[in-house]
Amino acid sequence: MLIKKAGTVRRRLTGRGFPHLGTRVLGVAVVAALGPLVTGFAGPVAVQAAPSAATTATTARVIPAPVSMQTVPGQPFTLARDTKIVVGSRSRDVDGVAAFLAGLARPSTGYPLPVVRGPGDPGHAISLRLAALPSLGTEGYRLDVTRDGVRLEAPTAAGLFHGVQTLRQLLPYRVESRGVQPGPWTVPGVHITDYPRFGWRGAMLDVSRHFFTVQETKRYIDEISMYKINVLHLHLSDDQGWRIAIKSRPRLATYGGSTEVGGGPGGYYTQAQYKDIVGYAAQHFITVVPEIDTPGHTNAALASYAELNCDGKAPPLYTGTDVGFSSLCVDKDITYKFLDDVIGELAKLTPGSYIHIGGDEAHSTPLADYVTFIDRVQPIVHAHGKNMIGWNEIAQANVRPGPATLAQNWSLADGTKPVDDPLATAAVQKGVQLVTSPANHAYLDMQYDKNTPYGQNWAGYVNVQKSYQWDPATLFTGVTERNIRGVEAPIWSETLTSIHEVEYMAFPRLAGIAEIGWSPQHGRSWDEYRTRLAAQGPRWTVMGVNFYHSPEISWERPAA
Ligand code: ACM
């Protein structure tokens, strides 16, 4: 397969000569405590549980770091054959979380772990309960593990699910096995109070440059939900492929989706398959945000319907990796009828409140036309009951303030000090919040170093440390925490042909971006984070996740 390599592809701001900056040294040292330890609001702290045989001492090393975690030595809980999962009042969503936990732990423990409904704390159980804990927001939870049991409480089922993901990381890594493993299944005694810093913690998967099947996309959902990611942004259309069936324009998928970078067969999701993905994501408390990239990145659409072209002539399908050569025809009314049809169908498939209209790298659309275009698209999104998100170029248009609009910023950032960014400034001056995806920190398709077999490097090499060391609230001058809706880690697939290759680029870096989105910034330390990241290695190995064994990390290995 022929892939044009970096340099010819997305490359905004390359050549601007952002200096390579030294390592940022953060304040907090690694704490390896043998006694109780409260982190308070102070963010991540590594904690070692009571020293003991390797079989019993699961250390409390969780990603994303909880807001507050106190370990209670001598109070580990051990799952046993008679352990039950107890849920309180009837709730389908809570039942779903309990079923998720049971489905995770039954195969490896070999225990029945029945889910039962009951009041109170039955002892030696894992109880999952909705509780009025307004200070935890819509996604927080409280987790108490003692010798007598595990008590997980949250105001919402989403909070319970995130708490289960924490409990999962407190269990020995062998819990990830799909076959029965030897115990003991010990969880260190902890009191955790946890809630996210940002409400938008996204991962983007480009299914256009190369297509990923429903199974592959679900696998990615499994993996990102471990780290409390709550948005899956699907880049559903680009020059190389249209990946979602639109009933009113069938050729978009059947023709526009019939190839991909390198000339492979491509593919697309039927609406039933797409609903299946959306439903699967919802079971993992992830909202799918669909993106139809416009007005550029539209060759697949232009090839499918000649009338969308200003000259009425359909271009051929495209399987290369150049950008910036295609544009919808801004002056034709049919363009907006087309978008109304597409966005209308997408909105019906989207339980979430945002539709992503792309808007990046419209190099073949003159700026005045671009502004006209975005100004006409935004009301179409609203007419279908949704809010609009676009790449940060949309800040050049007359975008509506408030939650009606989000700008996804993909500019290069410095990482150590705020830089001027005219598009970020324009967005916040228009009252629009940012989702931050600085390409030289958060783009998961950037190569780790010169030896990385996949990916690109137009934003530079992004090793694990670089992907971890940035703060969304100090990227840009004049942009503060309240201007930030959240964080997203995109992965572009020009060079990535399978979920196996996606995993190699996403892991370990995605875990760090998830932490940036969830955990308090205060006290963040690369040296401390590395020790927690090292503990993910055996989990990913057992799960079969093809992660990059970066030499920056002293990876732990599964027992022989
Ligand atoms: C982008 O990387 N063109 C959003």
Boltz pocket constraint, residues with backbone or C-beta under 6 A from the ligand:
constraints:
  - pocket:
      binder: B
      contacts: [[A, 10], [A, 360], [A, 361], [A, 391], [A, 410]]
      max_distance: 6.0
